[in-house]
Amino acid sequence: MEIKFNNEKPLILDGGMGQTLLKQGMISQGTLWSASALLDGSLHQMVINAHQEFMKAGAKVITTNNFTVRKLRFSENNILDKFEEAMHTAGRLAKQAKQENTFFSDVHIAGSVPTRNQTYMANFELSKDEVLHEFQLTGNILNEYVDFFYLDALTSIEEIEIALKALSHLDKKILIGAHVKKNGLLADGNNIESLKSIIDQSNIFGVIVACTDQTTVLSVIDEIQRLGVPFGFKINAFANIPEGWKMNPGSNPIDSLGINKNFNEENFISFAEKCRAEGASILGGCCEVLPSHIKALAELYKN
């Protein structure tokens, strides 16, 4: 895999698939959120369309739509038997969207490897062996569909280490997406610089701050810069993520997290430029960052 980008011409990632699908009409089943569209065949084209909207906007990386394909979520919704099928579907739909795109020839697919814990939390509800096995299963299934793996909003150094161990037998580079709290630390209390020893021993091509607000990203940008690898962000546009937040069945996350009223295309570009001035070269969005926002970003760096 060769992805060409630099500080002058950054790598533009996609935005938030889950919230984009909700805006397109998907109805979340239980706590499945974006995975709802993988389990309903009538919504598969909606997933393809969402991927293509981000590519049309200018994203050079699309992320497989399996952020909530986790055994914890599938167990609580009594569909654990559909876990592997949903994972294959996420990979297949992303690959189909890439093959059918007429916008760019150099689009890459990132295989989402999300936290196995509750979103934004560091405590393990499964055993470490179960977490390792689930990461391995995720990687093995997605491997045939994707160009690299993206550790999607992982919350602890230990979980990142387990994920890297689980993926080490697959010959693909890895982008680390670390979720950072408002205090500038991962949920386990470690700082971003704690990743340094991990990066030096793994097949890492970059580190980004994942599903975090703009202010927090700017507060840790000096630390992430010192890691010595390409870096950047996938920010969300939620108003606030309270400590201990969990998704309510059948709800849209914005019902409890709200939307940042100041977030728009101009605000996104201004923030991206602040980060790029500090050396960031991997730029994208997460929840509530839509194709229109990615388009504004891509247009800025097109030439």
C-alpha positions as CSV (number, residue, x, y, z in Angstrom):
1,M,0.0,0.0,0.0
2,E,1.3,3.4,-0.9
3,I,-0.6,6.5,0.1
4,K,1.0,9.7,-1.0
5,F,0.4,12.8,1.2
6,N,2.3,15.5,3.0
7,N,1.7,18.7,5.0
8,E,1.1,20.8,1.9
9,K,-1.3,18.2,0.3
10,P,-2.9,16.4,3.3
11,L,-4.6,13.0,3.3
12,I,-8.3,13.7,3.4
13,L,-10.3,11.1,5.3
14,D,-14.0,10.6,5.3
15,G,-16.5,11.8,8.0
16,G,-19.0,10.1,10.2
17,M,-20.8,7.2,8.5
18,G,-23.3,6.6,11.4
19,Q,-24.7,10.1,11.6
20,T,-24.6,10.4,7.8
21,L,-26.8,7.3,7.5
22,L,-29.2,8.5,10.1
23,K,-29.6,11.8,8.1
24,Q,-30.3,9.7,5.0
25,G,-33.1,7.9,6.7
26,M,-31.7,4.9,8.5
27,I,-33.5,4.0,11.7
28,S,-31.2,2.6,14.4
29,Q,-32.2,-0.8,15.8
30,G,-31.5,-1.1,19.6
31,T,-28.0,0.0,20.2
32,L,-26.7,-1.1,16.8
33,W,-26.5,2.4,15.4
34,S,-24.7,2.3,12.0
35,A,-24.6,-1.5,12.0
36,S,-28.4,-1.4,11.5
37,A,-27.7,-0.7,7.8
38,L,-25.6,-3.8,7.5
39,L,-28.2,-6.2,8.8
40,D,-31.0,-4.8,6.5
41,G,-30.4,-5.7,2.9
42,S,-32.7,-2.9,1.8
43,L,-30.3,-0.4,3.3
44,H,-27.1,-1.7,1.7
45,Q,-27.3,0.7,-1.2
46,M,-27.6,3.5,1.4
47,V,-24.2,2.5,2.8
48,I,-22.7,2.4,-0.7
49,N,-24.2,5.9,-1.4
50,A,-22.8,7.3,1.8
51,H,-19.3,6.0,1.0
52,Q,-19.6,7.5,-2.5
53,E,-20.8,10.8,-1.2
54,F,-17.6,11.1,0.9
55,M,-15.5,10.1,-2.2
56,K,-17.4,12.6,-4.3
57,A,-16.7,15.3,-1.7
58,G,-13.0,14.6,-2.0
59,A,-12.1,12.0,0.6
60,K,-9.2,9.8,-0.4
61,V,-10.0,7.3,2.4
62,I,-13.3,5.7,3.2
63,T,-13.8,3.7,6.4
64,T,-15.7,0.4,6.6
65,N,-19.1,0.9,8.3
66,N,-18.5,-1.6,11.2
67,F,-17.9,0.7,14.2
68,T,-20.7,-0.9,16.2
69,V,-20.1,-4.4,14.9
70,R,-18.8,-5.6,18.3
71,K,-19.7,-8.7,20.2
72,L,-20.8,-6.5,23.2
73,R,-23.3,-4.7,21.1
74,F,-24.5,-7.7,19.1
75,S,-24.9,-9.7,22.4
76,E,-27.1,-7.1,24.0
77,N,-29.2,-7.0,20.8
78,N,-29.4,-10.8,20.8
79,I,-27.9,-11.2,17.3
80,L,-24.4,-12.5,18.1
81,D,-24.8,-15.1,15.3
82,K,-24.8,-12.3,12.8
83,F,-21.5,-10.8,13.8
84,E,-19.3,-12.3,11.1
85,E,-21.9,-11.7,8.4
86,A,-22.2,-8.0,9.3
87,M,-18.4,-7.7,9.2
88,H,-18.2,-9.2,5.7
89,T,-21.0,-6.9,4.6
90,A,-19.2,-3.8,5.8
91,G,-16.1,-4.8,3.9
92,R,-18.0,-5.8,0.8
93,L,-20.1,-2.6,0.6
94,A,-17.0,-0.4,1.0
95,K,-15.2,-2.3,-1.7
96,Q,-18.2,-2.1,-4.0
97,A,-18.4,1.7,-3.4
98,K,-14.7,2.1,-4.2
99,Q,-15.0,0.0,-7.4
100,E,-18.1,1.9,-8.6
101,N,-16.7,5.4,-7.8
102,T,-15.9,7.6,-10.8
103,F,-14.3,10.4,-8.8
104,F,-10.8,9.4,-8.0
105,S,-8.6,6.4,-8.9
106,D,-6.5,6.6,-5.7
107,V,-9.1,6.0,-3.0
108,H,-8.1,3.7,-0.2
109,I,-10.3,1.7,2.2
110,A,-9.6,1.8,5.9
111,G,-10.7,-1.3,7.8
112,S,-12.4,0.0,11.0
113,V,-11.1,-1.9,14.0
114,P,-13.1,-0.2,16.8
115,T,-12.8,-0.4,20.5
116,R,-14.1,-3.7,22.0
117,N,-15.2,-1.8,25.1
118,Q,-18.1,0.6,25.5
119,T,-17.4,3.6,23.3
120,Y,-15.2,6.2,25.0
121,M,-14.4,3.9,28.0
122,A,-11.2,2.1,29.0
123,N,-12.6,-0.6,31.3
124,F,-12.7,-4.1,29.8
125,E,-16.0,-6.0,30.0
126,L,-14.6,-9.0,28.1
127,S,-11.5,-10.9,29.1
128,K,-8.2,-9.8,27.5
129,D,-8.2,-13.1,25.6
130,E,-11.7,-12.5,24.3
131,V,-10.7,-9.0,23.2
132,L,-7.6,-10.3,21.4
133,H,-9.7,-13.0,19.6
134,E,-12.3,-10.5,18.5
135,F,-9.7,-8.1,17.1
136,Q,-8.1,-11.1,15.3
137,L,-11.5,-12.1,13.8
138,T,-12.2,-8.6,12.7
139,G,-8.8,-8.3,11.0
140,N,-9.1,-11.6,9.3
141,I,-12.5,-10.9,7.9
142,L,-11.8,-7.4,6.7
143,N,-8.3,-8.2,5.4
144,E,-9.5,-9.1,1.9
145,Y,-11.5,-5.9,1.5
146,V,-9.3,-3.1,2.9
147,D,-6.0,-1.4,2.1
148,F,-5.0,-0.7,5.7
149,F,-6.4,-1.0,9.2
150,Y,-7.7,1.9,11.3
151,L,-7.8,1.5,15.1
152,D,-11.1,3.3,15.4
153,A,-11.3,5.4,18.6
154,L,-9.5,3.1,21.0
155,T,-9.3,4.4,24.5
156,S,-6.3,2.8,26.3
157,I,-2.7,1.9,25.7
158,E,-3.4,-1.7,26.7
159,E,-6.2,-2.0,24.2
160,I,-4.1,-0.5,21.4
161,E,-1.3,-3.0,22.2
162,I,-3.8,-5.9,22.1
163,A,-5.2,-4.7,18.8
164,L,-1.7,-4.4,17.3
165,K,-0.8,-7.9,18.5
166,A,-4.0,-9.2,16.9
167,L,-3.3,-7.7,13.5
168,S,0.5,-8.3,13.5
169,H,0.1,-11.5,11.3
170,L,-1.6,-9.4,8.5
171,D,0.7,-7.6,6.1
172,K,-1.0,-4.2,6.3
173,K,-0.1,-0.9,7.7
174,I,-2.1,0.6,10.6
175,L,-3.4,4.0,11.4
176,I,-3.9,4.5,15.2
177,G,-7.0,6.5,16.1
178,A,-6.8,7.3,19.8
179,H,-9.7,8.8,21.6
180,V,-8.6,11.6,24.0
181,K,-10.7,13.1,26.8
182,K,-11.0,16.8,27.6
183,N,-8.2,16.5,30.1
184,G,-5.8,15.6,27.3
185,L,-5.4,12.0,28.3
186,L,-6.7,8.7,27.1
187,A,-9.5,7.2,29.1
188,D,-6.9,5.0,31.0
189,G,-5.0,8.1,32.2
190,N,-2.1,7.8,29.8
191,N,-1.0,10.6,27.5
192,I,-0.5,10.5,23.8
193,E,3.2,10.3,24.1
194,S,2.8,6.9,25.8
195,L,2.3,5.6,22.2
196,K,5.9,6.2,21.3
197,S,7.3,2.8,22.3
198,I,4.4,1.0,20.6
199,I,4.9,2.9,17.3
200,D,8.5,2.1,17.2
201,Q,7.7,-1.7,17.3
202,S,4.7,-1.8,14.9
203,N,3.8,-1.3,11.3
204,I,2.3,2.2,11.9
205,F,1.9,4.8,9.2
206,G,0.3,7.5,11.4
207,V,-1.6,8.5,14.5
208,I,-4.7,10.6,14.8
209,V,-6.9,11.9,17.6
210,A,-10.2,10.2,17.0
211,C,-13.8,11.2,17.7
212,T,-12.6,14.1,19.9
213,D,-13.5,17.8,19.9
214,Q,-11.4,20.5,18.3
215,T,-10.2,22.1,21.6
216,T,-8.9,18.8,22.9
217,V,-7.1,18.1,19.7
218,L,-5.3,21.4,19.8
219,S,-4.3,20.8,23.4
220,V,-2.4,17.6,22.6
221,I,-1.0,18.5,19.2
222,D,2.4,19.2,20.5
223,E,2.5,15.8,22.1
224,I,1.3,13.9,19.0
225,Q,3.8,15.9,16.9
226,R,6.6,14.4,19.0
227,L,5.7,10.9,18.1
228,G,7.6,11.3,14.9
229,V,5.0,9.9,12.5
230,P,2.4,11.5,10.3
231,F,-0.5,12.7,12.4
232,G,-3.8,14.5,12.4
233,F,-7.4,14.1,13.5
234,K,-10.9,12.7,12.9
235,I,-13.0,15.2,15.0
236,N,-16.6,14.9,16.0
237,A,-19.1,17.8,16.1
238,F,-20.9,16.8,19.3
239,A,-21.6,19.4,21.9
240,N,-20.3,17.4,24.8
241,I,-19.6,13.7,25.7
242,P,-20.3,13.2,29.4
243,E,-18.1,10.8,31.4
244,G,-19.7,7.3,31.4
245,W,-22.0,8.0,28.4
246,K,-23.7,5.0,26.8
247,M,-26.0,4.9,23.8
248,N,-29.7,4.6,24.6
249,P,-31.5,1.9,22.5
250,G,-33.1,3.2,19.4
251,S,-31.8,6.7,19.9
252,N,-29.6,9.1,17.8
253,P,-26.5,10.0,19.8
254,I,-27.2,13.7,19.3
255,D,-30.3,13.3,21.5
256,S,-28.0,13.1,24.5
257,L,-24.7,14.5,23.2
258,G,-26.1,17.5,21.3
259,I,-24.5,19.2,18.3
260,N,-21.8,21.9,18.4
261,K,-23.7,24.9,17.2
262,N,-20.5,26.6,16.1
263,F,-19.5,23.8,13.8
264,N,-19.8,24.5,10.0
265,E,-17.6,24.3,6.9
266,E,-15.8,27.6,7.7
267,N,-15.1,26.5,11.3
268,F,-13.8,23.1,10.1
269,I,-11.4,24.7,7.7
270,S,-10.1,27.2,10.3
271,F,-9.5,24.4,12.7
272,A,-7.8,22.2,10.1
273,E,-5.5,25.0,9.1
274,K,-4.4,25.5,12.8
275,C,-3.5,21.8,12.9
276,R,-1.8,21.9,9.6
277,A,0.3,24.8,10.8
278,E,1.5,22.5,13.5
279,G,2.4,19.8,11.0
280,A,-0.8,17.7,10.7
281,S,-1.2,15.9,7.4
282,I,-4.1,13.5,8.0
283,L,-7.4,15.3,8.2
284,G,-10.9,14.1,8.6
285,G,-14.1,13.9,10.6
286,C,-16.2,11.6,12.7
287,C,-19.7,11.9,14.1
288,E,-21.7,14.8,12.7
289,V,-19.0,15.6,10.1
290,L,-20.8,15.2,6.8
291,P,-19.8,15.1,3.1
292,S,-20.4,18.9,2.9
293,H,-17.7,19.5,5.5
294,I,-15.3,17.1,3.9
295,K,-15.9,18.8,0.5
296,A,-15.0,22.2,2.0
297,L,-11.7,20.7,3.3
298,A,-10.9,18.9,0.1
299,E,-11.5,22.0,-2.0
300,L,-9.1,23.9,0.1
301,Y,-6.2,21.6,-0.6
302,K,-7.1,20.4,-4.1
303,N,-4.5,22.5,-5.8
